[in-house]
């Protein structure tokens, strides 16, 4: 299944301009309020775009110019809401059967129910009401209700936001298996880069209503492309830069010139270095440093430092390292491999850091 989206919608001062194509498990990663959920609502038919097109596996769901706008029930799109939207007065079994309301063959309804209960490991919970279920169980019941209807597209809106943090890792593993069993196109929106990386084959980065870039998950983190993209994917160290060579940039705020693994385009405006990428043994991009402060976390240390010639008014640089690798004394110099220096470009031609 292939989804093609190119829509615009204005809501007050907010302007959504979402354009992307997706198949497999695709994530939309961005901060809260950037337009992720609105995009899903437009695809589902809950909200109507002002203009544009939405096409799912060759079927036009919306076309502003041709005045096509299929109602939600005809789109064959399954939408898992953040709060799961289970009917509180119904048992888990009856909630799931709501997804089979158009199937009138009682034998087939029962078989479909048993199959999805087995798939999502809900045995023994069929007679429980939503208030009697844990967060993970409620999520699986809501997902079962969607999947029995055999949607062409499954959409997940912040699927783990309502769960306690200690449950998320285990449930992400379960969800990954469920999505692989489903086999259809999946679109998941999240503000968690960890969730997106774990579950999605490709990720589209969204910022203020715009899709910045769309790449395979590993490539997004290796080369986010823009300042906003680097921030969304968790890069702590970003500073203005200018091109000084095909594989070199000058970073005036830090007082250094850095070699890069990626070719530098003329319109480079910044560089990013992730906090885990500094190393006392790396010889490339190696410069004198001085420690500013440090903070202990359960399994890591955060050490903040400044380059020897760094401007005093600029922010200290973050270095994250596992507890068992923290040196007794702060190294006099730190290096970073060129492949870990990220050239960054404007989010649009008017943006500068």
Secondary structure, DSSP 8 states (H G I E B T S, - for coil): --EEEEEEEEETTEEEEEEEEE-SEEEEE--TTSSHHHHHHHHHTSS--SEEEEEETTEEEEETTTTEE--GGGTTEEEE-TTTT--TTSBHHHHHHGGGTT---HHHHHHHHHHHHHHTT-TT-TT-BGGGS-HHHHHHHHHHHHHTT--SEEEEESTTTTS-HHHHHHHHHHHHHHHHHH-SEEEEEES-HHHHHHH-SEEEEEETTEEEEEEEHHHHHH---BHHHHHHTT--EEEE-EEEETTEEEETTTTEEEE-SS---TTEEEEEE-GGG-BTT--TT-EEEEEEEEEE-SSEEEEEEEETT--TTS--EEEEEEGGG--SS--SEEB--GGG-EEEE-SSTT---
